[in-house]
Amino acid sequence: MPVPFTPDDHARLAETFEAVVADSATPGGVLACGTLGSDPQYISAGVVAPECGDEAPTLSTAYDIASLTKVVATWPLAGQALSNGLLDLDAPIRDFLPAMTGEMPSAEATVRQLLTHTSGLRASTRLDHYRGSDLPLHELLCREPLEDAPGTHRYINRGYILLGLALAHVNDLPLDELGSVLWSRLGMTETKYGPLARSHRVAPTEQRIVGAPRIWGTAHDDNAALVGGIAGHAGVFSTPADLALYADRLLTAYANDADAALGEWLRASLVPQAAIDLGLERGLSWILATGGRVAYHHGFTGTSLYLAPDTGRYLVICTNAVYHGNARTKIAPLRAIALKTISAT
């Protein structure tokens, strides 16, 4: 049976959220917390951004979800491709990309290794180094030497860039179109790759250069921006309502056969694949905590998504904390209380 959030849970979340906003960790944002089969409850704090005046963020405010793209786009699309026989977890990624010749060290990484950040590919992603090259991006990345021996966990965006390129190739459709079809099927009508028009409904992110326009409606991630905002590792925009719906769809698929393929993929993804740190392991894409009872992922801009399948709980954090620069440190208390709250039984 689902374990609902208590009034005390909501109070602690709201108190911590207000505190991080007061500490200028983020202009504001929205939390969504709910249990399987019930309507989520939303907690709003602060404003969308100073540029939007006193406009409070709502369940329909669009946020750049950054690396949540990995679990909202690439991970479910990979599961779909596996189910359709278009991918193989333990085959090298080169098998699912356009034909290449010559030495391709990074092409030998398997789909599983890319999903679990154990590929040994270069961790520092600088696609700007490839400006002006005549070779396609997948070949440039595959020609790179490995930085580590495969098997050790190290967070690597490159792997998800390759996965995005492979998904487009095996499906013969652009990644953004694949995403649109998936999200439409799940009812997520406000989730999409950018660009989005600037408005009070879209949370702006960082101002990189004083006097220059603030990033607003386009991908904050440099490497995603360099490939037009559509990539396997970042670039998706979504709303608190859509992410809550997505979480509910995942938990429903896990709990019953409403979407058997998605439920099977989620169950397979919650099996530990590599150690990250004390008490944390990597599944297929997801970070696993509390002995695998909680799966979660963060986005650099200040977003997070938590699932607790056994208790039917989910929790969404949507903020544009990167508005003030590096978001990670200042919103850490909010992420900590979110993990603690959803882990309770």
JOFENRA-V959002 format. One record per helix or strand of 3 or more residues. SS is the DSSP state (@ for helix, = for strand). FROM is the first residue (numbers start at 1). LEN is the number of residues. If there is no record, write none. Layout:
# JOFENRA-V959002
ss: (SS:SS)
from: (FROM:FROM)
len: (LEN:LEN)
This chain:
# JOFENRA-V959002
ss: (@:=:=:@:=:@:@:@:@:@:@:@:@:@:=:@:@:=:=:=:@:=:=:=:@:@)
from: (7:28:41:50:62:66:93:105:111:127:137:157:175:222:236:240:260:274:280:287:290:294:303:313:321:332)
len: (16:8:6:3:3:18:4:4:5:4:7:15:12:5:4:16:10:4:3:3:3:6:6:7:4:12)
